Amino acid sequence: MPKVINIEPTPNPDALKFLVHPAILKAGSRSFKDFGAAVGDPLGSALFALGKVTSVFYMDRFVTVNKEPSAEWTDLIDPICESIEDLKLPENDTGDAAGLTPGGDADATLERINQLLDSRIRPGLAGDGGGLEVISFDGQTLQISYHGACGSCPSSTSGTLRYIEGLLQEEVSPSIRVVSW
């Protein structure tokens, strides 16, 4: 069973990052924006069942929980830790693969975009308890979705989004636009 070894604040005051040991996923991530999406996932369901939880995002060694703005962390931290520590780890859990599988005319460009996101963007977002998923790419417009602490953080829809767009315009193509879903 995992153990919460530390709790870190994130840039989003309504999200906390719970560091765990050992890893709870071998690869990939899981992201749930509501209780219905978490049905069938033991950890996601348990956290939403606590009430006042608005999203759950987790990767190998951390769980990010977002709460309602009116909720107090003092009422949620202990139950969240208990839910995480009660989790029975499956043998071969790989979560969801990050990004889209390349295909079609834009596959080389999308592969380059995912390489840049993996090396320069996703580690920073994970450091703050968040993540990013590529939803679609039509050759010019990259549609992304933020997860975890980034999902409801005001800076993700402005500063971070513009940074990602600028990076991709510089490194891949000046015509790329990035939009958040």
C-alpha positions as CSV (number, residue, x, y, z in Angstrom):
1,M,0.0,0.0,0.0
2,P,1.2,3.5,-0.8
3,K,2.3,6.0,1.9
4,V,1.9,9.8,1.6
5,I,5.4,11.0,2.3
6,N,4.8,14.7,1.8
7,I,2.1,17.3,0.8
8,E,3.1,20.2,-1.4
9,P,1.2,23.4,-2.2
10,T,0.7,24.2,-5.9
11,P,0.3,27.5,-7.7
12,N,-3.4,26.8,-7.5
13,P,-4.7,27.5,-4.0
14,D,-7.5,25.0,-4.5
15,A,-5.1,22.1,-5.3
16,L,-2.6,20.2,-3.2
17,K,0.0,17.6,-4.4
18,F,0.3,14.5,-2.3
19,L,3.7,12.7,-2.9
20,V,3.5,8.9,-2.5
21,H,5.8,6.0,-2.1
22,P,5.9,3.5,-3.8
23,A,4.7,4.5,-7.2
24,I,0.9,4.0,-7.7
25,L,1.1,3.8,-11.5
26,K,3.9,2.2,-13.5
27,A,3.4,4.7,-16.4
28,G,1.0,7.2,-17.8
29,S,-1.5,9.2,-15.7
30,R,-5.2,9.3,-14.7
31,S,-7.3,12.4,-14.7
32,F,-10.9,12.8,-13.5
33,K,-13.0,16.0,-13.6
34,D,-16.0,14.6,-11.8
35,F,-17.2,11.6,-9.8
36,G,-18.9,10.0,-12.9
37,A,-15.6,10.0,-14.8
38,A,-13.9,8.3,-11.8
39,V,-16.3,5.4,-11.6
40,G,-14.3,2.2,-11.8
41,D,-11.1,3.8,-10.6
42,P,-10.7,2.9,-6.9
43,L,-8.6,5.9,-5.9
44,G,-10.6,8.5,-8.0
45,S,-13.9,7.2,-6.7
46,A,-12.7,7.2,-3.1
47,L,-11.5,10.8,-3.3
48,F,-14.6,12.1,-4.9
49,A,-16.7,10.3,-2.3
50,L,-15.1,12.5,0.3
51,G,-17.2,15.5,-1.0
52,K,-15.8,18.9,-1.9
53,V,-13.4,17.4,-4.4
54,T,-13.6,18.8,-7.9
55,S,-10.9,16.9,-9.7
56,V,-8.3,14.2,-9.2
57,F,-5.1,13.7,-11.2
58,Y,-2.4,11.2,-10.5
59,M,0.8,9.9,-12.0
60,D,3.4,7.5,-10.7
61,R,4.5,9.2,-7.5
62,F,1.9,11.9,-6.8
63,V,-1.8,12.6,-6.5
64,T,-3.2,16.1,-7.1
65,V,-6.6,16.9,-5.6
66,N,-8.6,20.0,-6.3
67,K,-11.2,21.2,-3.9
68,E,-14.2,23.5,-4.1
69,P,-13.1,27.1,-3.3
70,S,-15.4,27.2,-0.2
71,A,-13.9,24.0,1.2
72,E,-11.1,24.0,3.8
73,W,-8.0,22.0,3.4
74,T,-7.9,21.3,7.1
75,D,-11.1,19.2,6.7
76,L,-9.8,17.3,3.7
77,I,-6.1,16.5,4.2
78,D,-6.5,13.6,6.6
79,P,-9.3,11.9,4.7
80,I,-7.4,12.3,1.4
81,C,-4.2,10.8,2.9
82,E,-6.3,7.9,4.3
83,S,-7.9,7.2,0.9
84,I,-4.5,7.2,-0.8
85,E,-2.9,5.0,1.8
86,D,-5.9,2.5,1.7
87,L,-5.3,2.0,-2.0
88,K,-4.5,-1.6,-3.0
89,L,-2.0,-1.4,-5.8
90,P,-2.7,-3.6,-8.9
91,E,0.2,-5.5,-10.4
92,N,0.2,-4.0,-13.9
93,D,-1.5,-0.6,-13.9
94,T,-0.3,1.7,-16.7
95,G,-2.9,4.5,-16.7
96,D,-3.4,6.4,-19.9
97,A,-0.6,7.1,-22.4
98,A,0.3,10.8,-22.5
99,G,-0.5,12.5,-25.8
100,L,-2.0,11.2,-29.0
101,T,-0.6,8.4,-31.1
102,P,0.6,10.1,-34.3
103,G,-1.4,9.4,-37.4
104,G,-2.4,11.1,-40.7
105,D,-0.6,13.9,-42.4
106,A,0.6,15.7,-39.3
107,D,2.2,12.7,-37.6
108,A,5.8,13.9,-37.8
109,T,4.8,17.3,-36.5
110,L,2.7,15.9,-33.7
111,E,5.6,13.6,-32.7
112,R,7.9,16.6,-32.5
113,I,5.3,18.5,-30.5
114,N,4.9,15.6,-28.0
115,Q,8.7,15.3,-27.7
116,L,8.9,19.0,-26.8
117,L,6.0,18.7,-24.4
118,D,7.6,15.7,-22.8
119,S,11.0,17.3,-22.4
120,R,10.2,20.9,-21.6
121,I,6.6,21.3,-20.5
122,R,5.2,18.2,-18.8
123,P,7.9,17.9,-16.2
124,G,7.3,21.4,-15.0
125,L,3.6,20.9,-14.9
126,A,4.1,17.7,-12.9
127,G,6.3,19.5,-10.5
128,D,3.3,21.7,-9.7
129,G,0.9,18.8,-9.5
130,G,-0.5,19.0,-13.0
131,G,-0.4,17.6,-16.4
132,L,-1.3,18.2,-20.0
133,E,-2.9,16.0,-22.6
134,V,-3.0,16.6,-26.4
135,I,-6.6,16.4,-27.5
136,S,-6.2,17.0,-31.2
137,F,-3.9,18.5,-33.8
138,D,-5.1,19.4,-37.3
139,G,-1.7,20.6,-38.6
140,Q,-2.1,24.2,-37.4
141,T,-4.1,24.1,-34.2
142,L,-3.1,22.1,-31.2
143,Q,-5.9,21.5,-28.7
144,I,-4.8,20.6,-25.2
145,S,-6.4,19.8,-21.9
146,Y,-4.8,20.6,-18.5
147,H,-5.1,18.2,-15.6
148,G,-4.6,18.3,-11.9
149,A,-3.6,21.6,-10.3
150,C,-3.3,23.1,-13.8
151,G,-6.9,22.3,-14.7
152,S,-8.4,25.1,-12.8
153,C,-5.4,27.4,-12.4
154,P,-5.8,30.9,-14.0
155,S,-2.2,31.0,-15.2
156,S,-2.6,27.8,-17.2
157,T,-5.2,29.4,-19.5
158,S,-3.1,32.5,-20.1
159,G,0.7,32.6,-19.3
160,T,1.4,28.8,-19.6
161,L,-0.7,28.5,-22.7
162,R,1.1,31.4,-24.4
163,Y,4.5,30.0,-23.3
164,I,3.6,26.6,-24.9
165,E,2.4,28.3,-28.1
166,G,5.6,30.4,-28.3
167,L,7.8,27.4,-27.7
168,L,6.1,25.4,-30.5
169,Q,6.1,28.4,-32.9
170,E,9.8,28.7,-32.3
171,E,10.8,25.1,-32.4
172,V,8.2,23.5,-34.8
173,S,6.3,26.0,-36.9
174,P,5.4,29.7,-36.6
175,S,1.9,29.0,-37.7
176,I,1.0,26.7,-34.8
177,R,-1.8,27.9,-32.5
178,V,-2.5,26.3,-29.1
179,V,-5.9,26.3,-27.5
180,S,-7.1,24.9,-24.2
181,W,-10.1,22.6,-24.1
